[in-house]
Amino acid sequence: MTSGTSTKTLEEHIEVAAPAAEAFDAVADVHRMARRSPECFATVVLRKRNGLPAKFLGFNRNKWHLWFSSCHVRVADPGREFAFDVFALGFPVARWGYRFKPTAGGTEVTEYWVDQRTRGADVLGRIFIGKIQNNRVELNRDGMRESLRRLKAELESGHSKGSLREQDKR
């Protein structure tokens, strides 16, 4: 796993022994996010477009802090990229995304985070999630590494479910 960072963005990479389309389907199935994320414990899809989530709610926790966020899918390019913007009470918070690049051994998955907090979102963050807000970059880096390790384990164990579009047909 490799990483790159600045104060406002993070990227983490991992290679998985699975095709890019399968890795995309696992990530775009946002209900499975709770299995991989150290913070997200549930999601509710509010709207779909072409069989993929277009808008969903994410429910999160860190120690005793609980919060939810509204997530709007901005990129859903099967096998290439899945990205969504996160909002808290209407304020932009971040963009989370995944890029998929075929490799000789499977797929390189890049998870990225772009901090989009305005002053209003920053104030809300301090009120609702306290000091966590101060070390958000470190927490996200650790969480991304754990999420990618869990994604790799899921994909390489053979327990991936098929594509979301196939699931909608059932």
Phi and psi in radians as a Rosetta constraint file:
Dihedral C 1 N 2 CA 2 C 2 CIRCULARHARMONIC -2.146 0.35
Dihedral N 2 CA 2 C 2 N 3 CIRCULARHARMONIC 2.825 0.35
Dihedral C 2 N 3 CA 3 C 3 CIRCULARHARMONIC -2.474 0.35
Dihedral N 3 CA 3 C 3 N 4 CIRCULARHARMONIC 2.783 0.35
Dihedral C 3 N 4 CA 4 C 4 CIRCULARHARMONIC -2.478 0.35
Dihedral N 4 CA 4 C 4 N 5 CIRCULARHARMONIC 2.572 0.35
Dihedral C 4 N 5 CA 5 C 5 CIRCULARHARMONIC -2.673 0.35
Dihedral N 5 CA 5 C 5 N 6 CIRCULARHARMONIC 2.675 0.35
Dihedral C 5 N 6 CA 6 C 6 CIRCULARHARMONIC -2.456 0.35
Dihedral N 6 CA 6 C 6 N 7 CIRCULARHARMONIC -3.025 0.35
Dihedral C 6 N 7 CA 7 C 7 CIRCULARHARMONIC -1.269 0.35
Dihedral N 7 CA 7 C 7 N 8 CIRCULARHARMONIC -0.384 0.35
Dihedral C 7 N 8 CA 8 C 8 CIRCULARHARMONIC -1.991 0.35
Dihedral N 8 CA 8 C 8 N 9 CIRCULARHARMONIC -0.150 0.35
Dihedral C 8 N 9 CA 9 C 9 CIRCULARHARMONIC -2.431 0.35
Dihedral N 9 CA 9 C 9 N 10 CIRCULARHARMONIC 2.687 0.35
Dihedral C 9 N 10 CA 10 C 10 CIRCULARHARMONIC -2.406 0.35
Dihedral N 10 CA 10 C 10 N 11 CIRCULARHARMONIC 2.618 0.35
Dihedral C 10 N 11 CA 11 C 11 CIRCULARHARMONIC -2.443 0.35
Dihedral N 11 CA 11 C 11 N 12 CIRCULARHARMONIC 2.424 0.35
Dihedral C 11 N 12 CA 12 C 12 CIRCULARHARMONIC -2.299 0.35
Dihedral N 12 CA 12 C 12 N 13 CIRCULARHARMONIC 2.521 0.35
Dihedral C 12 N 13 CA 13 C 13 CIRCULARHARMONIC -2.227 0.35
Dihedral N 13 CA 13 C 13 N 14 CIRCULARHARMONIC 2.581 0.35
Dihedral C 13 N 14 CA 14 C 14 CIRCULARHARMONIC -2.647 0.35
Dihedral N 14 CA 14 C 14 N 15 CIRCULARHARMONIC 2.566 0.35
Dihedral C 14 N 15 CA 15 C 15 CIRCULARHARMONIC -1.710 0.35
Dihedral N 15 CA 15 C 15 N 16 CIRCULARHARMONIC 2.334 0.35
Dihedral C 15 N 16 CA 16 C 16 CIRCULARHARMONIC -2.088 0.35
Dihedral N 16 CA 16 C 16 N 17 CIRCULARHARMONIC 2.549 0.35
Dihedral C 16 N 17 CA 17 C 17 CIRCULARHARMONIC -1.527 0.35
Dihedral N 17 CA 17 C 17 N 18 CIRCULARHARMONIC 1.193 0.35
Dihedral C 17 N 18 CA 18 C 18 CIRCULARHARMONIC -2.731 0.35
Dihedral N 18 CA 18 C 18 N 19 CIRCULARHARMONIC 2.660 0.35
Dihedral C 18 N 19 CA 19 C 19 CIRCULARHARMONIC -1.149 0.35
Dihedral N 19 CA 19 C 19 N 20 CIRCULARHARMONIC 2.688 0.35
Dihedral C 19 N 20 CA 20 C 20 CIRCULARHARMONIC -1.001 0.35
Dihedral N 20 CA 20 C 20 N 21 CIRCULARHARMONIC -0.685 0.35
Dihedral C 20 N 21 CA 21 C 21 CIRCULARHARMONIC -1.087 0.35
Dihedral N 21 CA 21 C 21 N 22 CIRCULARHARMONIC -0.678 0.35
Dihedral C 21 N 22 CA 22 C 22 CIRCULARHARMONIC -1.217 0.35
Dihedral N 22 CA 22 C 22 N 23 CIRCULARHARMONIC -0.703 0.35
Dihedral C 22 N 23 CA 23 C 23 CIRCULARHARMONIC -1.128 0.35
Dihedral N 23 CA 23 C 23 N 24 CIRCULARHARMONIC -0.749 0.35
Dihedral C 23 N 24 CA 24 C 24 CIRCULARHARMONIC -1.013 0.35
Dihedral N 24 CA 24 C 24 N 25 CIRCULARHARMONIC -0.855 0.35
Dihedral C 24 N 25 CA 25 C 25 CIRCULARHARMONIC -1.046 0.35
Dihedral N 25 CA 25 C 25 N 26 CIRCULARHARMONIC -0.671 0.35
Dihedral C 25 N 26 CA 26 C 26 CIRCULARHARMONIC -1.126 0.35
Dihedral N 26 CA 26 C 26 N 27 CIRCULARHARMONIC -0.737 0.35
Dihedral C 26 N 27 CA 27 C 27 CIRCULARHARMONIC -1.284 0.35
Dihedral N 27 CA 27 C 27 N 28 CIRCULARHARMONIC -0.715 0.35
Dihedral C 27 N 28 CA 28 C 28 CIRCULARHARMONIC -1.238 0.35
Dihedral N 28 CA 28 C 28 N 29 CIRCULARHARMONIC -0.297 0.35
Dihedral C 28 N 29 CA 29 C 29 CIRCULARHARMONIC -1.421 0.35
Dihedral N 29 CA 29 C 29 N 30 CIRCULARHARMONIC 1.475 0.35
Dihedral C 29 N 30 CA 30 C 30 CIRCULARHARMONIC -1.117 0.35
Dihedral N 30 CA 30 C 30 N 31 CIRCULARHARMONIC -0.320 0.35
Dihedral C 30 N 31 CA 31 C 31 CIRCULARHARMONIC -1.093 0.35
Dihedral N 31 CA 31 C 31 N 32 CIRCULARHARMONIC -0.508 0.35
Dihedral C 31 N 32 CA 32 C 32 CIRCULARHARMONIC -1.414 0.35
Dihedral N 32 CA 32 C 32 N 33 CIRCULARHARMONIC -0.121 0.35
Dihedral C 32 N 33 CA 33 C 33 CIRCULARHARMONIC -1.002 0.35
Dihedral N 33 CA 33 C 33 N 34 CIRCULARHARMONIC -0.646 0.35
Dihedral C 33 N 34 CA 34 C 34 CIRCULARHARMONIC -1.116 0.35
Dihedral N 34 CA 34 C 34 N 35 CIRCULARHARMONIC -0.435 0.35
Dihedral C 34 N 35 CA 35 C 35 CIRCULARHARMONIC -1.246 0.35
Dihedral N 35 CA 35 C 35 N 36 CIRCULARHARMONIC -0.507 0.35
Dihedral C 35 N 36 CA 36 C 36 CIRCULARHARMONIC -1.793 0.35
Dihedral N 36 CA 36 C 36 N 37 CIRCULARHARMONIC -0.610 0.35
Dihedral C 36 N 37 CA 37 C 37 CIRCULARHARMONIC -1.409 0.35
Dihedral N 37 CA 37 C 37 N 38 CIRCULARHARMONIC 2.340 0.35
Dihedral C 37 N 38 CA 38 C 38 CIRCULARHARMONIC -1.219 0.35
Dihedral N 38 CA 38 C 38 N 39 CIRCULARHARMONIC -0.330 0.35
Dihedral C 38 N 39 CA 39 C 39 CIRCULARHARMONIC -1.856 0.35
Dihedral N 39 CA 39 C 39 N 40 CIRCULARHARMONIC -0.728 0.35
Dihedral C 39 N 40 CA 40 C 40 CIRCULARHARMONIC -1.325 0.35
Dihedral N 40 CA 40 C 40 N 41 CIRCULARHARMONIC 2.200 0.35
Dihedral C 40 N 41 CA 41 C 41 CIRCULARHARMONIC -1.976 0.35
Dihedral N 41 CA 41 C 41 N 42 CIRCULARHARMONIC -0.148 0.35
Dihedral C 41 N 42 CA 42 C 42 CIRCULARHARMONIC -2.888 0.35
Dihedral N 42 CA 42 C 42 N 43 CIRCULARHARMONIC 2.716 0.35
Dihedral C 42 N 43 CA 43 C 43 CIRCULARHARMONIC -2.422 0.35
Dihedral N 43 CA 43 C 43 N 44 CIRCULARHARMONIC 2.674 0.35
Dihedral C 43 N 44 CA 44 C 44 CIRCULARHARMONIC -2.312 0.35
Dihedral N 44 CA 44 C 44 N 45 CIRCULARHARMONIC 2.080 0.35
Dihedral C 44 N 45 CA 45 C 45 CIRCULARHARMONIC -1.396 0.35
Dihedral N 45 CA 45 C 45 N 46 CIRCULARHARMONIC 2.183 0.35
Dihedral C 45 N 46 CA 46 C 46 CIRCULARHARMONIC -1.675 0.35
Dihedral N 46 CA 46 C 46 N 47 CIRCULARHARMONIC -0.531 0.35
Dihedral C 46 N 47 CA 47 C 47 CIRCULARHARMONIC -2.677 0.35
Dihedral N 47 CA 47 C 47 N 48 CIRCULARHARMONIC 2.502 0.35
Dihedral C 47 N 48 CA 48 C 48 CIRCULARHARMONIC -2.096 0.35
Dihedral N 48 CA 48 C 48 N 49 CIRCULARHARMONIC 2.712 0.35
Dihedral C 48 N 49 CA 49 C 49 CIRCULARHARMONIC -2.403 0.35
Dihedral N 49 CA 49 C 49 N 50 CIRCULARHARMONIC 2.173 0.35
Dihedral C 49 N 50 CA 50 C 50 CIRCULARHARMONIC 0.952 0.35
Dihedral N 50 CA 50 C 50 N 51 CIRCULARHARMONIC 0.659 0.35
Dihedral C 50 N 51 CA 51 C 51 CIRCULARHARMONIC 1.386 0.35
Dihedral N 51 CA 51 C 51 N 52 CIRCULARHARMONIC -0.002 0.35
Dihedral C 51 N 52 CA 52 C 52 CIRCULARHARMONIC -1.987 0.35
Dihedral N 52 CA 52 C 52 N 53 CIRCULARHARMONIC 2.661 0.35
Dihedral C 52 N 53 CA 53 C 53 CIRCULARHARMONIC -1.088 0.35
Dihedral N 53 CA 53 C 53 N 54 CIRCULARHARMONIC 2.422 0.35
Dihedral C 53 N 54 CA 54 C 54 CIRCULARHARMONIC -1.943 0.35
Dihedral N 54 CA 54 C 54 N 55 CIRCULARHARMONIC -0.553 0.35
Dihedral C 54 N 55 CA 55 C 55 CIRCULARHARMONIC -2.592 0.35
Dihedral N 55 CA 55 C 55 N 56 CIRCULARHARMONIC 2.371 0.35
Dihedral C 55 N 56 CA 56 C 56 CIRCULARHARMONIC -2.628 0.35
Dihedral N 56 CA 56 C 56 N 57 CIRCULARHARMONIC 2.826 0.35
Dihedral C 56 N 57 CA 57 C 57 CIRCULARHARMONIC -1.799 0.35
Dihedral N 57 CA 57 C 57 N 58 CIRCULARHARMONIC 2.417 0.35
Dihedral C 57 N 58 CA 58 C 58 CIRCULARHARMONIC -1.981 0.35
Dihedral N 58 CA 58 C 58 N 59 CIRCULARHARMONIC 2.301 0.35
Dihedral C 58 N 59 CA 59 C 59 CIRCULARHARMONIC -1.899 0.35
Dihedral N 59 CA 59 C 59 N 60 CIRCULARHARMONIC 2.208 0.35
Dihedral C 59 N 60 CA 60 C 60 CIRCULARHARMONIC -2.238 0.35
Dihedral N 60 CA 60 C 60 N 61 CIRCULARHARMONIC 2.761 0.35
Dihedral C 60 N 61 CA 61 C 61 CIRCULARHARMONIC -2.624 0.35
Dihedral N 61 CA 61 C 61 N 62 CIRCULARHARMONIC 2.611 0.35
Dihedral C 61 N 62 CA 62 C 62 CIRCULARHARMONIC -2.563 0.35
Dihedral N 62 CA 62 C 62 N 63 CIRCULARHARMONIC 1.904 0.35
Dihedral C 62 N 63 CA 63 C 63 CIRCULARHARMONIC 1.003 0.35
Dihedral N 63 CA 63 C 63 N 64 CIRCULARHARMONIC -2.136 0.35
Dihedral C 63 N 64 CA 64 C 64 CIRCULARHARMONIC -1.641 0.35
Dihedral N 64 CA 64 C 64 N 65 CIRCULARHARMONIC 0.013 0.35
Dihedral C 64 N 65 CA 65 C 65 CIRCULARHARMONIC -1.471 0.35
Dihedral N 65 CA 65 C 65 N 66 CIRCULARHARMONIC 2.246 0.35
Dihedral C 65 N 66 CA 66 C 66 CIRCULARHARMONIC -2.130 0.35
Dihedral N 66 CA 66 C 66 N 67 CIRCULARHARMONIC 2.475 0.35
Dihedral C 66 N 67 CA 67 C 67 CIRCULARHARMONIC -2.773 0.35
Dihedral N 67 CA 67 C 67 N 68 CIRCULARHARMONIC 2.844 0.35
Dihedral C 67 N 68 CA 68 C 68 CIRCULARHARMONIC -2.213 0.35
Dihedral N 68 CA 68 C 68 N 69 CIRCULARHARMONIC 2.803 0.35
Dihedral C 68 N 69 CA 69 C 69 CIRCULARHARMONIC -2.467 0.35
Dihedral N 69 CA 69 C 69 N 70 CIRCULARHARMONIC 2.654 0.35
Dihedral C 69 N 70 CA 70 C 70 CIRCULARHARMONIC -1.652 0.35
Dihedral N 70 CA 70 C 70 N 71 CIRCULARHARMONIC 2.262 0.35
Dihedral C 70 N 71 CA 71 C 71 CIRCULARHARMONIC -2.109 0.35
Dihedral N 71 CA 71 C 71 N 72 CIRCULARHARMONIC 2.278 0.35
Dihedral C 71 N 72 CA 72 C 72 CIRCULARHARMONIC -2.055 0.35
Dihedral N 72 CA 72 C 72 N 73 CIRCULARHARMONIC 2.050 0.35
Dihedral C 72 N 73 CA 73 C 73 CIRCULARHARMONIC -1.232 0.35
Dihedral N 73 CA 73 C 73 N 74 CIRCULARHARMONIC 2.219 0.35
Dihedral C 73 N 74 CA 74 C 74 CIRCULARHARMONIC -1.865 0.35
Dihedral N 74 CA 74 C 74 N 75 CIRCULARHARMONIC -0.533 0.35
Dihedral C 74 N 75 CA 75 C 75 CIRCULARHARMONIC -2.361 0.35
Dihedral N 75 CA 75 C 75 N 76 CIRCULARHARMONIC 2.203 0.35
Dihedral C 75 N 76 CA 76 C 76 CIRCULARHARMONIC -2.441 0.35
Dihedral N 76 CA 76 C 76 N 77 CIRCULARHARMONIC 1.370 0.35
Dihedral C 76 N 77 CA 77 C 77 CIRCULARHARMONIC -1.898 0.35
Dihedral N 77 CA 77 C 77 N 78 CIRCULARHARMONIC 1.641 0.35
Dihedral C 77 N 78 CA 78 C 78 CIRCULARHARMONIC -0.851 0.35
Dihedral N 78 CA 78 C 78 N 79 CIRCULARHARMONIC 2.277 0.35
Dihedral C 78 N 79 CA 79 C 79 CIRCULARHARMONIC 1.390 0.35
Dihedral N 79 CA 79 C 79 N 80 CIRCULARHARMONIC -0.111 0.35
Dihedral C 79 N 80 CA 80 C 80 CIRCULARHARMONIC -2.123 0.35
Dihedral N 80 CA 80 C 80 N 81 CIRCULARHARMONIC -0.920 0.35
Dihedral C 80 N 81 CA 81 C 81 CIRCULARHARMONIC -2.762 0.35
Dihedral N 81 CA 81 C 81 N 82 CIRCULARHARMONIC 2.526 0.35
Dihedral C 81 N 82 CA 82 C 82 CIRCULARHARMONIC -2.391 0.35
Dihedral N 82 CA 82 C 82 N 83 CIRCULARHARMONIC 2.188 0.35
Dihedral C 82 N 83 CA 83 C 83 CIRCULARHARMONIC -2.549 0.35
Dihedral N 83 CA 83 C 83 N 84 CIRCULARHARMONIC 2.576 0.35
Dihedral C 83 N 84 CA 84 C 84 CIRCULARHARMONIC -2.502 0.35
Dihedral N 84 CA 84 C 84 N 85 CIRCULARHARMONIC 2.580 0.35
Dihedral C 84 N 85 CA 85 C 85 CIRCULARHARMONIC -1.670 0.35
Dihedral N 85 CA 85 C 85 N 86 CIRCULARHARMONIC 2.476 0.35
Dihedral C 85 N 86 CA 86 C 86 CIRCULARHARMONIC -1.932 0.35
Dihedral N 86 CA 86 C 86 N 87 CIRCULARHARMONIC 2.357 0.35
Dihedral C 86 N 87 CA 87 C 87 CIRCULARHARMONIC -2.222 0.35
Dihedral N 87 CA 87 C 87 N 88 CIRCULARHARMONIC 2.536 0.35
Dihedral C 87 N 88 CA 88 C 88 CIRCULARHARMONIC -2.145 0.35
Dihedral N 88 CA 88 C 88 N 89 CIRCULARHARMONIC 2.017 0.35
Dihedral C 88 N 89 CA 89 C 89 CIRCULARHARMONIC 0.876 0.35
Dihedral N 89 CA 89 C 89 N 90 CIRCULARHARMONIC 0.686 0.35
Dihedral C 89 N 90 CA 90 C 90 CIRCULARHARMONIC 1.544 0.35
Dihedral N 90 CA 90 C 90 N 91 CIRCULARHARMONIC -0.201 0.35
Dihedral C 90 N 91 CA 91 C 91 CIRCULARHARMONIC -1.547 0.35
Dihedral N 91 CA 91 C 91 N 92 CIRCULARHARMONIC 2.389 0.35
Dihedral C 91 N 92 CA 92 C 92 CIRCULARHARMONIC -1.180 0.35
Dihedral N 92 CA 92 C 92 N 93 CIRCULARHARMONIC 2.430 0.35
Dihedral C 92 N 93 CA 93 C 93 CIRCULARHARMONIC -2.045 0.35
Dihedral N 93 CA 93 C 93 N 94 CIRCULARHARMONIC -0.939 0.35
Dihedral C 93 N 94 CA 94 C 94 CIRCULARHARMONIC -2.859 0.35
Dihedral N 94 CA 94 C 94 N 95 CIRCULARHARMONIC 2.860 0.35
Dihedral C 94 N 95 CA 95 C 95 CIRCULARHARMONIC -1.982 0.35
Dihedral N 95 CA 95 C 95 N 96 CIRCULARHARMONIC 2.258 0.35
Dihedral C 95 N 96 CA 96 C 96 CIRCULARHARMONIC -1.969 0.35
Dihedral N 96 CA 96 C 96 N 97 CIRCULARHARMONIC 2.407 0.35
Dihedral C 96 N 97 CA 97 C 97 CIRCULARHARMONIC -2.705 0.35
Dihedral N 97 CA 97 C 97 N 98 CIRCULARHARMONIC 2.926 0.35
Dihedral C 97 N 98 CA 98 C 98 CIRCULARHARMONIC -2.396 0.35
Dihedral N 98 CA 98 C 98 N 99 CIRCULARHARMONIC 2.325 0.35
Dihedral C 98 N 99 CA 99 C 99 CIRCULARHARMONIC -2.028 0.35
Dihedral N 99 CA 99 C 99 N 100 CIRCULARHARMONIC 2.554 0.35
Dihedral C 99 N 100 CA 100 C 100 CIRCULARHARMONIC -2.182 0.35
Dihedral N 100 CA 100 C 100 N 101 CIRCULARHARMONIC 2.191 0.35
Dihedral C 100 N 101 CA 101 C 101 CIRCULARHARMONIC -2.253 0.35
Dihedral N 101 CA 101 C 101 N 102 CIRCULARHARMONIC 2.037 0.35
Dihedral C 101 N 102 CA 102 C 102 CIRCULARHARMONIC -1.020 0.35
Dihedral N 102 CA 102 C 102 N 103 CIRCULARHARMONIC 2.459 0.35
Dihedral C 102 N 103 CA 103 C 103 CIRCULARHARMONIC -2.273 0.35
Dihedral N 103 CA 103 C 103 N 104 CIRCULARHARMONIC 3.013 0.35
Dihedral C 103 N 104 CA 104 C 104 CIRCULARHARMONIC -1.061 0.35
Dihedral N 104 CA 104 C 104 N 105 CIRCULARHARMONIC -0.567 0.35
Dihedral C 104 N 105 CA 105 C 105 CIRCULARHARMONIC -1.713 0.35
Dihedral N 105 CA 105 C 105 N 106 CIRCULARHARMONIC 0.045 0.35
Dihedral C 105 N 106 CA 106 C 106 CIRCULARHARMONIC 2.571 0.35
Dihedral N 106 CA 106 C 106 N 107 CIRCULARHARMONIC -1.864 0.35
Dihedral C 106 N 107 CA 107 C 107 CIRCULARHARMONIC -2.566 0.35
Dihedral N 107 CA 107 C 107 N 108 CIRCULARHARMONIC 2.368 0.35
Dihedral C 107 N 108 CA 108 C 108 CIRCULARHARMONIC -1.546 0.35
Dihedral N 108 CA 108 C 108 N 109 CIRCULARHARMONIC 2.133 0.35
Dihedral C 108 N 109 CA 109 C 109 CIRCULARHARMONIC -1.819 0.35
Dihedral N 109 CA 109 C 109 N 110 CIRCULARHARMONIC 2.189 0.35
Dihedral C 109 N 110 CA 110 C 110 CIRCULARHARMONIC -1.955 0.35
Dihedral N 110 CA 110 C 110 N 111 CIRCULARHARMONIC 2.083 0.35
Dihedral C 110 N 111 CA 111 C 111 CIRCULARHARMONIC -1.720 0.35
Dihedral N 111 CA 111 C 111 N 112 CIRCULARHARMONIC 2.344 0.35
Dihedral C 111 N 112 CA 112 C 112 CIRCULARHARMONIC -2.332 0.35
Dihedral N 112 CA 112 C 112 N 113 CIRCULARHARMONIC 2.712 0.35
Dihedral C 112 N 113 CA 113 C 113 CIRCULARHARMONIC -2.384 0.35
Dihedral N 113 CA 113 C 113 N 114 CIRCULARHARMONIC 2.318 0.35
Dihedral C 113 N 114 CA 114 C 114 CIRCULARHARMONIC -2.167 0.35
Dihedral N 114 CA 114 C 114 N 115 CIRCULARHARMONIC 2.079 0.35
Dihedral C 114 N 115 CA 115 C 115 CIRCULARHARMONIC -1.242 0.35
Dihedral N 115 CA 115 C 115 N 116 CIRCULARHARMONIC 2.128 0.35
Dihedral C 115 N 116 CA 116 C 116 CIRCULARHARMONIC -2.099 0.35
Dihedral N 116 CA 116 C 116 N 117 CIRCULARHARMONIC 0.295 0.35
Dihedral C 116 N 117 CA 117 C 117 CIRCULARHARMONIC -1.115 0.35
Dihedral N 117 CA 117 C 117 N 118 CIRCULARHARMONIC 2.320 0.35
Dihedral C 117 N 118 CA 118 C 118 CIRCULARHARMONIC -1.599 0.35
Dihedral N 118 CA 118 C 118 N 119 CIRCULARHARMONIC 3.108 0.35
Dihedral C 118 N 119 CA 119 C 119 CIRCULARHARMONIC -1.030 0.35
Dihedral N 119 CA 119 C 119 N 120 CIRCULARHARMONIC -0.721 0.35
Dihedral C 119 N 120 CA 120 C 120 CIRCULARHARMONIC -1.066 0.35
Dihedral N 120 CA 120 C 120 N 121 CIRCULARHARMONIC -0.779 0.35
Dihedral C 120 N 121 CA 121 C 121 CIRCULARHARMONIC -1.173 0.35
Dihedral N 121 CA 121 C 121 N 122 CIRCULARHARMONIC -0.622 0.35
Dihedral C 121 N 122 CA 122 C 122 CIRCULARHARMONIC -1.136 0.35
Dihedral N 122 CA 122 C 122 N 123 CIRCULARHARMONIC -0.744 0.35
Dihedral C 122 N 123 CA 123 C 123 CIRCULARHARMONIC -1.112 0.35
Dihedral N 123 CA 123 C 123 N 124 CIRCULARHARMONIC -0.803 0.35
Dihedral C 123 N 124 CA 124 C 124 CIRCULARHARMONIC -1.047 0.35
Dihedral N 124 CA 124 C 124 N 125 CIRCULARHARMONIC -0.714 0.35
Dihedral C 124 N 125 CA 125 C 125 CIRCULARHARMONIC -1.048 0.35
Dihedral N 125 CA 125 C 125 N 126 CIRCULARHARMONIC -0.759 0.35
Dihedral C 125 N 126 CA 126 C 126 CIRCULARHARMONIC -1.151 0.35
Dihedral N 126 CA 126 C 126 N 127 CIRCULARHARMONIC -0.628 0.35
Dihedral C 126 N 127 CA 127 C 127 CIRCULARHARMONIC -1.208 0.35
Dihedral N 127 CA 127 C 127 N 128 CIRCULARHARMONIC -0.836 0.35
Dihedral C 127 N 128 CA 128 C 128 CIRCULARHARMONIC -1.521 0.35
Dihedral N 128 CA 128 C 128 N 129 CIRCULARHARMONIC -0.554 0.35
Dihedral C 128 N 129 CA 129 C 129 CIRCULARHARMONIC -2.167 0.35
Dihedral N 129 CA 129 C 129 N 130 CIRCULARHARMONIC 0.172 0.35
Dihedral C 129 N 130 CA 130 C 130 CIRCULARHARMONIC 1.009 0.35
Dihedral N 130 CA 130 C 130 N 131 CIRCULARHARMONIC -2.426 0.35
Dihedral C 130 N 131 CA 131 C 131 CIRCULARHARMONIC -1.110 0.35
Dihedral N 131 CA 131 C 131 N 132 CIRCULARHARMONIC -0.336 0.35
Dihedral C 131 N 132 CA 132 C 132 CIRCULARHARMONIC -0.897 0.35
Dihedral N 132 CA 132 C 132 N 133 CIRCULARHARMONIC -0.633 0.35
Dihedral C 132 N 133 CA 133 C 133 CIRCULARHARMONIC -1.035 0.35
Dihedral N 133 CA 133 C 133 N 134 CIRCULARHARMONIC -0.575 0.35
Dihedral C 133 N 134 CA 134 C 134 CIRCULARHARMONIC -1.206 0.35
Dihedral N 134 CA 134 C 134 N 135 CIRCULARHARMONIC -0.510 0.35
Dihedral C 134 N 135 CA 135 C 135 CIRCULARHARMONIC -2.064 0.35
Dihedral N 135 CA 135 C 135 N 136 CIRCULARHARMONIC 0.642 0.35
Dihedral C 135 N 136 CA 136 C 136 CIRCULARHARMONIC -1.008 0.35
Dihedral N 136 CA 136 C 136 N 137 CIRCULARHARMONIC -0.714 0.35
Dihedral C 136 N 137 CA 137 C 137 CIRCULARHARMONIC -1.072 0.35
Dihedral N 137 CA 137 C 137 N 138 CIRCULARHARMONIC -0.831 0.35
Dihedral C 137 N 138 CA 138 C 138 CIRCULARHARMONIC -1.105 0.35
Dihedral N 138 CA 138 C 138 N 139 CIRCULARHARMONIC -0.780 0.35
Dihedral C 138 N 139 CA 139 C 139 CIRCULARHARMONIC -1.072 0.35
Dihedral N 139 CA 139 C 139 N 140 CIRCULARHARMONIC -0.751 0.35
Dihedral C 139 N 140 CA 140 C 140 CIRCULARHARMONIC -1.158 0.35
Dihedral N 140 CA 140 C 140 N 141 CIRCULARHARMONIC -0.696 0.35
Dihedral C 140 N 141 CA 141 C 141 CIRCULARHARMONIC -1.058 0.35
Dihedral N 141 CA 141 C 141 N 142 CIRCULARHARMONIC -0.837 0.35
Dihedral C 141 N 142 CA 142 C 142 CIRCULARHARMONIC -1.102 0.35
Dihedral N 142 CA 142 C 142 N 143 CIRCULARHARMONIC -0.745 0.35
Dihedral C 142 N 143 CA 143 C 143 CIRCULARHARMONIC -1.129 0.35
Dihedral N 143 CA 143 C 143 N 144 CIRCULARHARMONIC -0.687 0.35
Dihedral C 143 N 144 CA 144 C 144 CIRCULARHARMONIC -1.129 0.35
Dihedral N 144 CA 144 C 144 N 145 CIRCULARHARMONIC -0.749 0.35
Dihedral C 144 N 145 CA 145 C 145 CIRCULARHARMONIC -1.075 0.35
Dihedral N 145 CA 145 C 145 N 146 CIRCULARHARMONIC -0.745 0.35
Dihedral C 145 N 146 CA 146 C 146 CIRCULARHARMONIC -1.176 0.35
Dihedral N 146 CA 146 C 146 N 147 CIRCULARHARMONIC -0.757 0.35
Dihedral C 146 N 147 CA 147 C 147 CIRCULARHARMONIC -1.048 0.35
Dihedral N 147 CA 147 C 147 N 148 CIRCULARHARMONIC -0.749 0.35
Dihedral C 147 N 148 CA 148 C 148 CIRCULARHARMONIC -1.189 0.35
Dihedral N 148 CA 148 C 148 N 149 CIRCULARHARMONIC -0.666 0.35
Dihedral C 148 N 149 CA 149 C 149 CIRCULARHARMONIC -1.073 0.35
Dihedral N 149 CA 149 C 149 N 150 CIRCULARHARMONIC -0.734 0.35
Dihedral C 149 N 150 CA 150 C 150 CIRCULARHARMONIC -1.193 0.35
Dihedral N 150 CA 150 C 150 N 151 CIRCULARHARMONIC -0.669 0.35
Dihedral C 150 N 151 CA 151 C 151 CIRCULARHARMONIC -1.070 0.35
Dihedral N 151 CA 151 C 151 N 152 CIRCULARHARMONIC -0.806 0.35
Dihedral C 151 N 152 CA 152 C 152 CIRCULARHARMONIC -1.020 0.35
Dihedral N 152 CA 152 C 152 N 153 CIRCULARHARMONIC -0.820 0.35
Dihedral C 152 N 153 CA 153 C 153 CIRCULARHARMONIC -1.072 0.35
Dihedral N 153 CA 153 C 153 N 154 CIRCULARHARMONIC -0.751 0.35
Dihedral C 153 N 154 CA 154 C 154 CIRCULARHARMONIC -1.085 0.35
Dihedral N 154 CA 154 C 154 N 155 CIRCULARHARMONIC -0.860 0.35
Dihedral C 154 N 155 CA 155 C 155 CIRCULARHARMONIC -1.168 0.35
Dihedral N 155 CA 155 C 155 N 156 CIRCULARHARMONIC -0.684 0.35
Dihedral C 155 N 156 CA 156 C 156 CIRCULARHARMONIC -1.442 0.35
Dihedral N 156 CA 156 C 156 N 157 CIRCULARHARMONIC -0.208 0.35
Dihedral C 156 N 157 CA 157 C 157 CIRCULARHARMONIC -1.458 0.35
Dihedral N 157 CA 157 C 157 N 158 CIRCULARHARMONIC -0.223 0.35
Dihedral C 157 N 158 CA 158 C 158 CIRCULARHARMONIC 1.452 0.35
Dihedral N 158 CA 158 C 158 N 159 CIRCULARHARMONIC 0.215 0.35
Dihedral C 158 N 159 CA 159 C 159 CIRCULARHARMONIC -1.688 0.35
Dihedral N 159 CA 159 C 159 N 160 CIRCULARHARMONIC 0.310 0.35
Dihedral C 159 N 160 CA 160 C 160 CIRCULARHARMONIC -1.282 0.35
Dihedral N 160 CA 160 C 160 N 161 CIRCULARHARMONIC 2.601 0.35
Dihedral C 160 N 161 CA 161 C 161 CIRCULARHARMONIC -1.612 0.35
Dihedral N 161 CA 161 C 161 N 162 CIRCULARHARMONIC 0.314 0.35
Dihedral C 161 N 162 CA 162 C 162 CIRCULARHARMONIC 1.386 0.35
Dihedral N 162 CA 162 C 162 N 163 CIRCULARHARMONIC 3.015 0.35
Dihedral C 162 N 163 CA 163 C 163 CIRCULARHARMONIC -1.325 0.35
Dihedral N 163 CA 163 C 163 N 164 CIRCULARHARMONIC 2.690 0.35
Dihedral C 163 N 164 CA 164 C 164 CIRCULARHARMONIC -1.103 0.35
Dihedral N 164 CA 164 C 164 N 165 CIRCULARHARMONIC -0.637 0.35
Dihedral C 164 N 165 CA 165 C 165 CIRCULARHARMONIC -1.161 0.35
Dihedral N 165 CA 165 C 165 N 166 CIRCULARHARMONIC -0.627 0.35
Dihedral C 165 N 166 CA 166 C 166 CIRCULARHARMONIC -1.195 0.35
Dihedral N 166 CA 166 C 166 N 167 CIRCULARHARMONIC -0.690 0.35
Dihedral C 166 N 167 CA 167 C 167 CIRCULARHARMONIC -1.091 0.35
Dihedral N 167 CA 167 C 167 N 168 CIRCULARHARMONIC -0.654 0.35
Dihedral C 167 N 168 CA 168 C 168 CIRCULARHARMONIC -1.138 0.35
Dihedral N 168 CA 168 C 168 N 169 CIRCULARHARMONIC -0.472 0.35
Dihedral C 168 N 169 CA 169 C 169 CIRCULARHARMONIC -1.312 0.35
Dihedral N 169 CA 169 C 169 N 170 CIRCULARHARMONIC -0.381 0.35
